Amino acid sequence: MGVRFRPYVEENDYTVLRELIRQKFADPERRFYPSLGDWDYNRAFGGDAFRNQVTVCELEDGTTIGAIWPGHYRILYVFTGPEYAHLENEIFAWAEKRYCGPSLEDRSGQEVYVWAYLEDRIRAPILRDRGYTPHTWYMYSGVINLEQAIPEPNFPAGYSVRPIQPGDLPQKVAIMAGSAGLTKPTLDIYNRLMSGLTYHQELDLVVVDEAEQVVGFANVWHDTANRIAIIEPFGTAKTHRRRGLATNLLYEAMHRLKERGVTQLYINHGGLWTLDREPDDAMRVYTRVGFRELGNMFVWCKSCSQVD
């Protein structure tokens, strides 16, 4: 049975695709994108533009098997349900004819780009067989086991952590753009984010100073069915870095998640290059608190001259 493609229809497709993502994350030792939190985050930030870009992949009998959409620089995000990953070859064949375009700045010609983990034992071989090669640009994914002992948070004097409050929203929106290259949201976007099924306000944590100004944040997304969570986005204001806020915010999030019965916490960190010789500040923090590498999601490239 072949794969066919159709536009995304908001509410029904959102729920069905969300369930496929949940099924995908039942294996705690494999990393996939998007998580439930990523799905809600992309949906909130993209709004109508995101909905218009998503293409639903389905079988001829109408069974939804996954979705595909272009992100920044036309790099494709693709996910399929665990039973349908073997059909990604057909999905990529369709995508290559639709999404070929000008190459990234450090390359030349016309190319198509796909995000994929090197560790993905189904997708990576498919991409290699189709003529793709990994770029030097990648996103790190780490995991920590919350069933082990977690240090108690110890914030510097004058700082504390709590769930976000309505009055914090303008401050958080203002500092997000300066943290890890995040796209600055608007209040409308953030309110849309808060309406997502995976969002829990008590896990939308902020670090505040003595003046109750937001200086750090962590959006924690709890996948209740799989007893896992992911932190994304996460950051601190530039003027308050190197004070231990990020480390202690992670410890605080871990303790709150342990109380909810979460066993594994994941974190992503994008914008990395294999050519970088030293880890950046964020990677040093993740290593220090005990995250171990679970996978690296690379941009894979293919020349359009190779497209049939």
VOBA-1610 file (N, C-alpha, C; in pm, whole numbers, padded with zeros to 5 digits, always signed):
BEGIN
Met+00085-00119+00000Met+00000+00000+00000Met+00089+00124+00000Gly+00068+00215-00096Gly+00152+00332-00110Gly+00114+00444-00015Val+00200+00549-00015Val+00178+00666+00068Val+00121+00778-00018Arg+00023+00849+00035Arg-00029+00967-00032Arg-00017+01086+00062Phe-00032+01205+00008Phe-00001+01327+00082Phe-00117+01425+00069Arg-00149+01492+00180Arg-00259+01589+00179Arg-00231+01700+00279Pro-00303+01812+00268Pro-00284+01922+00363Pro-00326+01882+00504Tyr-00268+01949+00600Tyr-00299+01931+00742Tyr-00430+02002+00775Val-00517+01932+00846Val-00644+01988+00893Val-00636+01997+01044Glu-00641+02117+01099Glu-00599+02147+01235Glu-00637+02045+01342Glu-00757+02047+01394Glu-00782+01976+01518Glu-00773+01824+01506Asn-00834+01767+01405Asn-00831+01621+01393Asn-00689+01571+01370Asp-00616+01632+01279Asp-00480+01587+01249Asp-00387+01612+01367Tyr-00406+01722+01437Tyr-00323+01752+01554Tyr-00329+01638+01655Thr-00447+01590+01684Thr-00465+01484+01783Thr-00408+01351+01735Val-00434+01317+01610Val-00386+01189+01556Val-00233+01188+01548Leu-00174+01296+01500Leu-00029+01302+01489Leu+00037+01305+01627Arg-00028+01370+01720Arg+00023+01373+01857Arg+00031+01232+01915Glu-00067+01149+01884Glu-00066+01012+01934Glu+00047+00931+01870Leu+00076+00955+01742Leu+00189+00887+01678Leu+00321+00924+01745Ile+00334+01052+01781Ile+00455+01097+01851Ile+00467+01027+01986Arg+00357+01019+02058Arg+00359+00952+02189Arg+00405+00807+02174Gln+00354+00738+02073Gln+00394+00599+02051Gln+00543+00589+02019Lys+00594+00687+01946Lys+00734+00686+01906Lys+00826+00693+02027Phe+00785+00766+02129Phe+00871+00789+02245Phe+00855+00682+02353Ala+00789+00573+02321Ala+00777+00464+02418Ala+00911+00396+02443Asp+01005+00410+02350Asp+01140+00354+02366Asp+01230+00461+02426Pro+01267+00450+02555Pro+01343+00557+02621Pro+01487+00571+02574Glu+01539+00471+02504Glu+01679+00476+02463Glu+01698+00521+02319Arg+01591+00565+02255Arg+01603+00619+02120Arg+01549+00760+02119Arg+01612+00846+02042Arg+01572+00986+02037Arg+01507+01016+01903Phe+01396+01084+01908Phe+01325+01122+01788Phe+01288+01270+01795Tyr+01250+01325+01683Tyr+01200+01462+01678Tyr+01080+01464+01584Pro+00971+01529+01626Pro+00954+01608+01748Pro+00903+01525+01865Ser+00924+01576+01986Ser+00856+01524+02104Ser+00718+01590+02110Leu+00638+01551+02209Leu+00508+01616+02225Leu+00525+01766+02251Gly+00626+01801+02331Gly+00651+01942+02358Gly+00695+02017+02234Asp+00784+01954+02154Asp+00828+02017+02029Asp+00710+02041+01936Trp+00621+01943+01930Trp+00504+01953+01842Trp+00418+02073+01881Asp+00390+02086+02012Asp+00310+02199+02058Asp+00385+02331+02040Tyr+00516+02328+02060Tyr+00597+02450+02047Tyr+00596+02499+01902Asn+00619+02409+01808Asn+00617+02446+01666Asn+00479+02497+01624Arg+00378+02430+01673Arg+00241+02468+01639Arg+00207+02608+01691Ala+00252+02637+01813Ala+00223+02767+01872Ala+00300+02879+01802Phe+00429+02856+01778Phe+00512+02960+01718Phe+00478+02982+01572Gly+00444+02875+01501Gly+00418+02889+01358Gly+00280+02940+01325Gly+00182+02909+01410Gly+00046+02954+01384Gly-00007+02905+01250Asp-00073+02994+01178Asp-00131+02958+01049Asp-00024+02916+00949Ala+00093+02981+00954Ala+00199+02946+00860Ala+00245+02802+00880Phe+00256+02761+01006Phe+00295+02622+01034Phe+00189+02526+00983Arg+00066+02554+01014Arg-00043+02465+00971Arg-00047+02453+00819Asn-00018+02562+00750Asn-00022+02558+00604Asn+00097+02484+00544Gln+00205+02472+00621Gln+00325+02405+00570Gln+00326+02255+00596Val+00250+02210+00695Val+00251+02068+00731Val+00175+01988+00626Thr+00238+01881+00581Thr+00173+01785+00493Thr+00156+01654+00569Val+00036+01602+00568Val+00007+01476+00635Val+00035+01360+00539Cys+00102+01259+00589Cys+00131+01138+00512Cys+00033+01030+00556Glu-00031+00966+00460Glu-00129+00864+00495Glu-00127+00751+00393Leu-00180+00636+00436Leu-00194+00523+00346Leu-00316+00543+00257Glu-00328+00460+00157Glu-00439+00474+00062Glu-00574+00452+00128Asp-00575+00383+00243Asp-00702+00362+00313Asp-00734+00476+00410Gly-00650+00582+00409Gly-00675+00698+00494Gly-00608+00694+00630Thr-00532+00589+00659Thr-00461+00580+00787Thr-00346+00680+00791Thr-00346+00768+00889Thr-00238+00865+00904Thr-00114+00796+00956Ile+00000+00818+00889Ile+00124+00752+00929Ile+00233+00850+00970Gly+00213+00981+00947Gly+00316+01076+00984Gly+00292+01212+00921Ala+00396+01295+00926Ala+00385+01431+00872Ala+00522+01481+00830Ile+00523+01583+00746Ile+00646+01645+00697Ile+00623+01794+00681Trp+00724+01875+00717Trp+00712+02020+00696Trp+00852+02082+00692Pro+00867+02194+00621Pro+00996+02262+00615Pro+01012+02360+00731Gly+01130+02359+00793Gly+01162+02456+00896Gly+01250+02565+00839His+01334+02625+00925His+01427+02728+00878His+01516+02671+00767Tyr+01545+02754+00667Tyr+01631+02718+00554Tyr+01577+02598+00475Arg+01445+02576+00484Arg+01380+02466+00411Arg+01427+02328+00458Ile+01485+02320+00575Ile+01527+02189+00627Ile+01403+02114+00673Leu+01386+01994+00624Leu+01262+01920+00646Leu+01261+01844+00778Tyr+01151+01859+00849Tyr+01121+01775+00964Tyr+01025+01667+00917Val+01056+01544+00952Val+00973+01431+00911Val+00955+01339+01031Phe+00834+01296+01055Phe+00817+01189+01153Phe+00709+01093+01105Thr+00727+00968+01143Thr+00631+00863+01111Thr+00604+00783+01237Gly+00488+00720+01243Gly+00458+00631+01354Gly+00553+00513+01353Pro+00573+00449+01469Pro+00671+00341+01478Pro+00646+00225+01382Glu+00522+00204+01341Glu+00493+00095+01248Glu+00521+00132+01103Tyr+00548+00260+01077Tyr+00552+00306+00939Tyr+00686+00367+00898Ala+00788+00355+00983Ala+00917+00417+00952Ala+00976+00363+00822His+00946+00238+00790His+01002+00179+00667His+00948+00246+00541Leu+00841+00326+00554Leu+00783+00395+00439Leu+00846+00532+00415Glu+00945+00568+00495Glu+01006+00700+00479Glu+01078+00715+00346Asn+01124+00606+00287Asn+01188+00616+00156Asn+01091+00677+00054Glu+00967+00636+00060Glu+00866+00689-00031Glu+00835+00836+00001Ile+00837+00869+00129Ile+00812+01008+00170Ile+00924+01099+00121Phe+01049+01055+00134Phe+01161+01138+00088Phe+01160+01153-00064Ala+01120+01049-00135Ala+01112+01059-00281Ala+01014+01168-00322Trp+00902+01176-00252Trp+00804+01282-00278Trp+00860+01419-00240Ala+00925+01426-00123Ala+00974+01554-00072Ala+01083+01614-00159Glu+01168+01530-00215Glu+01279+01580-00296Glu+01230+01657-00419Lys+01119+01617-00473Lys+01065+01686-00590Lys+00994+01817-00552Arg+00959+01828-00426Arg+00882+01945-00381Arg+00969+02051-00314Tyr+01077+02009-00248Tyr+01149+02102-00162Tyr+01292+02132-00206Cys+01332+02094-00325Cys+01464+02133-00374Cys+01468+02284-00392Gly+01584+02344-00361Gly+01597+02488-00374Gly+01741+02531-00352Pro+01765+02662-00344Pro+01902+02713-00326Pro+01969+02655-00203Ser+02098+02629-00214Ser+02172+02563-00106Ser+02198+02658+00010Leu+02242+02602+00122Leu+02285+02681+00236Leu+02406+02766+00198Glu+02435+02868+00280Glu+02537+02966+00244Glu+02675+02905+00221Asp+02708+02798+00294Asp+02842+02740+00281Asp+02849+02633+00173Arg+02741+02622+00092Arg+02737+02521-00012Arg+02694+02588-00143Ser+02682+02512-00248Ser+02646+02570-00377Ser+02546+02481-00449Gly+02477+02541-00546Gly+02383+02465-00626Gly+02244+02459-00565Gln+02168+02361-00608Gln+02033+02337-00560Gln+02034+02208-00477Glu+01977+02214-00357Glu+01981+02098-00269Glu+01850+02084-00192Val+01833+01967-00134Val+01722+01940-00043Val+01783+01896+00089Tyr+01719+01936+00202Tyr+01776+01911+00335Tyr+01674+01842+00425Val+01725+01750+00508Val+01640+01674+00599Val+01712+01663+00734Trp+01637+01679+00843Trp+01692+01651+00976Trp+01684+01501+01004Ala+01792+01444+01058Ala+01789+01303+01094Ala+01901+01273+01194Tyr+01871+01187+01288Tyr+01972+01143+01384Tyr+02065+01042+01319Leu+02195+01056+01344Leu+02290+00956+01296Leu+02257+00819+01352Glu+02199+00818+01472Glu+02170+00692+01541Glu+02039+00628+01495Asp+01966+00694+01407Asp+01838+00639+01361Asp+01866+00524+01265Arg+01848+00402+01313Arg+01889+00285+01235Arg+01797+00255+01117Ile+01685+00326+01107Ile+01600+00311+00989Ile+01620+00427+00893Arg+01610+00550+00943Arg+01618+00665+00854Arg+01757+00688+00797Ala+01861+00678+00879Ala+01996+00707+00831Ala+02035+00620+00711Pro+02013+00488+00714Pro+02044+00408+00595Pro+01961+00447+00473Ile+01834+00482+00494Ile+01750+00525+00382Ile+01809+00649+00317Leu+01848+00746+00399Leu+01904+00870+00345Leu+02035+00845+00272Arg+02120+00762+00329Arg+02248+00733+00262Arg+02223+00665+00127Asp+02130+00572+00124Asp+02099+00504-00001Asp+02043+00600-00106Arg+01979+00707-00059Arg+01921+00804-00151Arg+02021+00913-00190Gly+02143+00905-00140Gly+02247+00999-00180Gly+02267+01118-00088Tyr+02211+01113+00033Tyr+02230+01221+00130Tyr+02361+01202+00207Thr+02419+01313+00250Thr+02535+01311+00339Thr+02511+01410+00452Pro+02561+01380+00573Pro+02542+01473+00685Pro+02624+01601+00668His+02563+01713+00702His+02631+01842+00708His+02707+01848+00841Thr+02780+01956+00865Thr+02848+01973+00994Thr+02757+02033+01100Trp+02636+02072+01063Trp+02542+02140+01152Trp+02452+02036+01219Tyr+02443+02040+01352Tyr+02363+01938+01420Tyr+02304+01989+01551Met+02213+01910+01606Met+02151+01937+01735Met+02181+01820+01829Tyr+02232+01852+01946Tyr+02260+01752+02049Tyr+02132+01715+02124Ser+02118+01588+02158Ser+02010+01542+02245Ser+02069+01462+02359Gly+02035+01501+02481Gly+02085+01433+02599Gly+01972+01382+02686Val+02006+01291+02777Val+01906+01233+02867Val+01970+01211+03003Ile+01889+01222+03107Ile+01935+01190+03242Ile+01829+01105+03311Asn+01875+01006+03385Asn+01787+00916+03458Asn+01748+00981+03591Leu+01621+01008+03610Leu+01577+01076+03732Leu+01554+00980+03848Glu+01577+00852+03826Glu+01563+00757+03937Glu+01688+00755+04024Gln+01793+00822+03979Gln+01915+00834+04059Gln+01903+00955+04152Ala+01999+00969+04243Ala+02000+01083+04334Ala+02030+01212+04257Ile+01951+01315+04282Ile+01968+01444+04216Ile+02007+01547+04323Pro+02113+01625+04301Pro+02151+01728+04398Pro+02038+01828+04422Glu+02033+01879+04543Glu+01935+01982+04574Glu+01977+02114+04511Pro+01882+02191+04456Pro+01918+02322+04401Pro+01964+02416+04511Asn+02059+02501+04478Asn+02114+02597+04573Asn+02139+02728+04500Phe+02032+02807+04485Phe+02043+02931+04409Phe+02123+03036+04485Pro+02195+03120+04414Pro+02267+03230+04480Pro+02169+03320+04555Ala+02219+03390+04653Ala+02136+03481+04732Ala+02067+03582+04640Gly+01938+03602+04664Gly+01862+03699+04586Gly+01786+03639+04470Tyr+01808+03511+04441Tyr+01739+03445+04330Tyr+01649+03333+04381Ser+01539+03313+04313Ser+01448+03203+04347Ser+01380+03155+04220Val+01315+03040+04229Val+01247+02982+04113Val+01102+02953+04149Arg+01014+02969+04052Arg+00871+02944+04072Arg+00806+02926+03935Pro+00683+02872+03932Pro+00610+02867+03806Pro+00578+03008+03756Ile+00567+03021+03626Ile+00539+03151+03566Ile+00402+03202+03611Gln+00392+03333+03623Gln+00267+03399+03657Gln+00228+03492+03542Pro+00100+03527+03530Pro+00058+03611+03416Pro+00141+03738+03400Gly+00179+03800+03511Gly+00257+03923+03501Gly+00399+03904+03452Asp+00445+03778+03448Asp+00582+03749+03403Asp+00593+03742+03251Leu+00480+03727+03182Leu+00485+03696+03039Leu+00562+03800+02957Pro+00538+03931+02975Pro+00615+04027+02894Pro+00766+04016+02917Gln+00807+03989+03042Gln+00950+03976+03070Gln+01008+03851+03005Lys+00935+03742+03015Lys+00987+03618+02956Lys+00997+03630+02805Val+00894+03686+02744Val+00896+03705+02599Val+01017+03789+02559Ala+01049+03889+02641Ala+01158+03981+02607Ala+01294+03914+02614Ile+01315+03821+02709Ile+01449+03762+02723Ile+01468+03635+02641Met+01361+03576+02590Met+01376+03451+02516Met+01460+03469+02390Ala+01448+03583+02324Ala+01522+03605+02199Ala+01673+03607+02222Gly+01716+03643+02343Gly+01858+03650+02372Gly+01916+03523+02428Ser+01838+03416+02432Ser+01884+03291+02491Ser+01891+03182+02385Ala+02013+03136+02359Ala+02037+03024+02267Ala+01979+03049+02129Gly+01976+03177+02087Gly+01931+03207+01952Gly+01784+03185+01928Leu+01704+03186+02035Leu+01562+03159+02018Leu+01492+03272+01943Thr+01393+03234+01866Thr+01310+03333+01801Thr+01221+03399+01905Lys+01217+03530+01905Lys+01138+03601+02006Lys+00990+03582+01979Pro+00916+03532+02078Pro+00772+03519+02059Pro+00701+03651+02086Thr+00575+03655+02056Thr+00488+03765+02096Thr+00399+03713+02209Leu+00327+03803+02273Leu+00235+03759+02377Leu+00127+03668+02320Asp+00081+03696+02199Asp-00019+03609+02137Asp+00037+03469+02115Ile+00161+03462+02068Ile+00223+03331+02046Ile+00237+03256+02178Tyr+00279+03328+02282Tyr+00300+03259+02409Tyr+00168+03212+02470Asn+00065+03292+02455Asn-00066+03247+02502Asn-00114+03124+02425Arg-00081+03118+02297Arg-00115+03000+02217Arg-00035+02879+02265Leu+00091+02903+02301Leu+00174+02796+02355Leu+00113+02739+02482Met+00061+02825+02566Met+00005+02783+02694Met-00125+02704+02677Ser-00184+02709+02558Ser-00308+02635+02534Ser-00283+02494+02482Gly-00156+02458+02459Gly-00124+02325+02407Gly-00155+02215+02507Leu-00185+02096+02457Leu-00221+01985+02545Leu-00107+01941+02635Thr+00017+01961+02592Thr+00132+01915+02670Thr+00179+02021+02770Tyr+00125+02141+02760Tyr+00170+02251+02846Tyr+00109+02240+02985His+00194+02260+03088His+00149+02267+03227His+00213+02391+03289Gln+00131+02483+03333Gln+00186+02609+03385Gln+00278+02586+03504Glu+00250+02484+03585Glu+00335+02458+03701Glu+00473+02407+03660Leu+00491+02369+03533Leu+00621+02326+03483Leu+00683+02429+03388Asp+00622+02545+03380Asp+00679+02658+03306Asp+00751+02742+03411Leu+00879+02712+03431Leu+00953+02766+03545Leu+01030+02892+03507Val+01036+02986+03600Val+01115+03107+03581Val+01202+03129+03704Val+01322+03181+03680Val+01410+03228+03787Val+01389+03378+03797Val+01368+03427+03918Val+01348+03571+03939Val+01452+03623+04037Asp+01485+03752+04022Asp+01579+03814+04114Asp+01504+03880+04229Glu+01574+03956+04310Glu+01511+04018+04427Glu+01399+04114+04390Ala+01407+04170+04270Ala+01303+04263+04225Ala+01191+04192+04152Glu+01190+04057+04158Glu+01088+03975+04091Glu+01093+03991+03940Gln+01212+04020+03887Gln+01232+04027+03744Gln+01275+03890+03692Val+01218+03846+03581Val+01252+03716+03524Val+01392+03723+03462Val+01480+03633+03506Val+01617+03631+03454Val+01656+03493+03400Gly+01567+03396+03411Gly+01593+03263+03358Gly+01461+03189+03340Phe+01462+03087+03256Phe+01337+03016+03229Phe+01364+02875+03180Ala+01265+02789+03199Ala+01268+02652+03146Ala+01126+02609+03117Asn+01099+02577+02993Asn+00971+02516+02957Asn+00988+02365+02965Val+00915+02304+03056Val+00926+02160+03078Val+00798+02094+03029Trp+00813+01999+02939Trp+00699+01932+02877Trp+00692+01788+02927His+00581+01754+02989His+00565+01624+03054His+00481+01532+02966Asp+00542+01424+02920Asp+00472+01319+02846Asp+00426+01217+02950Thr+00303+01232+02996Thr+00255+01151+03109Thr+00245+01003+03075Ala+00210+00971+02952Ala+00193+00830+02914Ala+00325+00754+02920Asn+00434+00820+02879Asn+00564+00754+02875Asn+00652+00784+02996Arg+00601+00866+03088Arg+00674+00902+03210Arg+00810+00965+03179Ile+00811+01049+03076Ile+00932+01121+03038Ile+00899+01269+03027Ala+01002+01351+03017Ala+00983+01495+02999Ala+01098+01549+02917Ile+01076+01666+02858Ile+01182+01735+02784Ile+01181+01881+02824Ile+01300+01938+02837Ile+01315+02081+02864Ile+01352+02149+02733Glu+01265+02239+02688Glu+01292+02314+02566Glu+01181+02416+02545Pro+01216+02547+02540Pro+01349+02608+02551Pro+01391+02627+02696Phe+01517+02666+02711Phe+01578+02679+02843Phe+01688+02783+02831Gly+01697+02876+02925Gly+01802+02975+02914Gly+01800+03075+03028Thr+01901+03162+03029Thr+01911+03269+03127Thr+01944+03399+03054Ala+01907+03510+03115Ala+01938+03641+03058Ala+02089+03660+03054Lys+02139+03725+02950Lys+02283+03742+02933Lys+02349+03808+03053Thr+02279+03902+03116Thr+02338+03976+03227Thr+02341+03897+03357His+02286+03776+03357His+02282+03696+03480His+02346+03558+03461Arg+02431+03544+03363Arg+02495+03416+03338Arg+02620+03398+03422Arg+02665+03271+03428Arg+02784+03231+03504Arg+02767+03258+03654Arg+02645+03239+03702Arg+02616+03252+03845Arg+02555+03124+03901Gly+02551+03020+03821Gly+02493+02894+03866Gly+02343+02884+03850Leu+02281+02983+03785Leu+02136+02981+03772Leu+02089+02866+03684Ala+02155+02844+03571Ala+02113+02737+03479Ala+02126+02601+03546Thr+02237+02577+03613Thr+02258+02448+03680Thr+02150+02422+03783Asn+02123+02521+03866Asn+02024+02502+03973Asn+01881+02497+03920Leu+01855+02566+03810Leu+01723+02556+03749Leu+01699+02414+03697Leu+01801+02353+03641Leu+01788+02214+03596Leu+01762+02121+03715Tyr+01835+02140+03824Tyr+01812+02056+03942Tyr+01670+02075+03995Glu+01623+02199+03996Glu+01487+02225+04043Glu+01384+02154+03955Ala+01402+02162+03825Ala+01310+02095+03733Ala+01313+01944+03755Met+01430+01889+03776Met+01442+01744+03797Met+01366+01700+03921His+01378+01774+04029His+01307+01737+04152His+01156+01745+04133Arg+01109+01847+04064Arg+00965+01860+04041Arg+00914+01745+03955Leu+00994+01704+03859Leu+00953+01594+03772Leu+00955+01460+03846Lys+01054+01441+03932Lys+01058+01317+04011Lys+00932+01302+04094Glu+00884+01413+04148Glu+00761+01408+04228Glu+00641+01367+04144Arg+00649+01388+04014Arg+00541+01349+03922Arg+00559+01207+03868Gly+00665+01141+03907Gly+00688+01005+03860Gly+00762+00995+03729Val+00822+01105+03684Val+00899+01103+03559Val+01031+01029+03583Thr+01068+00944+03489Thr+01189+00863+03504Thr+01305+00911+03417Gln+01273+00976+03303Gln+01378+01022+03212Gln+01350+01166+03172Leu+01456+01248+03175Leu+01445+01387+03130Leu+01538+01408+03012Tyr+01485+01465+02904Tyr+01561+01489+02783Tyr+01586+01639+02766Ile+01692+01670+02694Ile+01721+01809+02662Ile+01783+01815+02523Asn+01752+01919+02449Asn+01811+01942+02317Asn+01894+02069+02319His+01993+02073+02232His+02074+02195+02217His+02116+02206+02072Gly+02063+02307+02003Gly+02087+02321+01860Gly+02197+02420+01828Gly+02218+02439+01697Gly+02317+02535+01650Gly+02460+02491+01671Leu+02485+02360+01677Leu+02620+02309+01699Leu+02684+02270+01566Trp+02818+02271+01565Trp+02894+02239+01444Trp+03002+02138+01480Thr+03021+02039+01396Thr+03126+01941+01421Thr+03264+02005+01417Leu+03275+02122+01355Leu+03405+02189+01344Leu+03443+02261+01473Asp+03348+02279+01565Asp+03379+02345+01692Asp+03465+02253+01778Arg+03576+02305+01827Arg+03668+02221+01904Arg+03630+02210+02050Glu+03564+02311+02103Glu+03530+02314+02244Glu+03379+02321+02263Pro+03326+02257+02367Pro+03182+02268+02395Pro+03148+02410+02438Asp+03026+02455+02407Asp+02986+02588+02451Asp+02937+02581+02595Asp+02897+02698+02648Asp+02858+02705+02789Asp+02742+02611+02821Ala+02644+02605+02731Ala+02528+02520+02757Ala+02569+02373+02768Met+02654+02328+02677Met+02696+02188+02680Met+02775+02158+02807Arg+02853+02253+02854Arg+02927+02231+02979Arg+02830+02215+03096Val+02722+02293+03096Val+02622+02281+03203Val+02555+02144+03197Tyr+02514+02101+03079Tyr+02444+01973+03066Tyr+02533+01857+03111Thr+02660+01864+03075Thr+02753+01758+03116Thr+02772+01760+03266Arg+02783+01879+03323Arg+02809+01891+03467Arg+02694+01834+03551Val+02571+01854+03506Val+02458+01806+03587Val+02427+01659+03562Gly+02490+01598+03462Gly+02476+01454+03446Gly+02404+01404+03322Phe+02372+01493+03227Phe+02312+01445+03103Phe+02415+01365+03024Arg+02371+01256+02964Arg+02457+01180+02874Arg+02402+01191+02732Glu+02491+01185+02637Glu+02450+01198+02498Glu+02364+01080+02455Leu+02249+01111+02397Leu+02160+01007+02346Leu+02161+01004+02194Gly+02190+01117+02133Gly+02194+01121+01987Gly+02223+01261+01938Asn+02262+01269+01811Asn+02287+01398+01747Asn+02209+01402+01616Met+02122+01502+01604Met+02039+01516+01485Met+02106+01612+01388Phe+02149+01559+01274Phe+02222+01636+01174Phe+02130+01681+01062Val+02173+01788+00995Val+02115+01825+00867Val+02179+01736+00761Trp+02097+01664+00685Trp+02146+01580+00576Trp+02116+01650+00443Cys+02212+01646+00351Cys+02204+01723+00227Cys+02206+01630+00106Lys+02131+01670+00004Lys+02133+01598-00123Lys+02121+01697-00238Ser+02207+01681-00337Ser+02201+01767-00455Ser+02076+01737-00536Cys+02011+01842-00583Cys+01891+01822-00664Cys+01924+01757-00798Ser+02050+01761-00838Ser+02088+01695-00963Ser+02076+01543-00951Gln+02068+01493-00827Gln+02053+01349-00804Gln+01907+01306-00792Val+01817+01404-00794Val+01675+01373-00778Val+01620+01320-00909Asp+01553+01206-00902Asp+01496+01146-01024Asp+01378+01227-01075
//
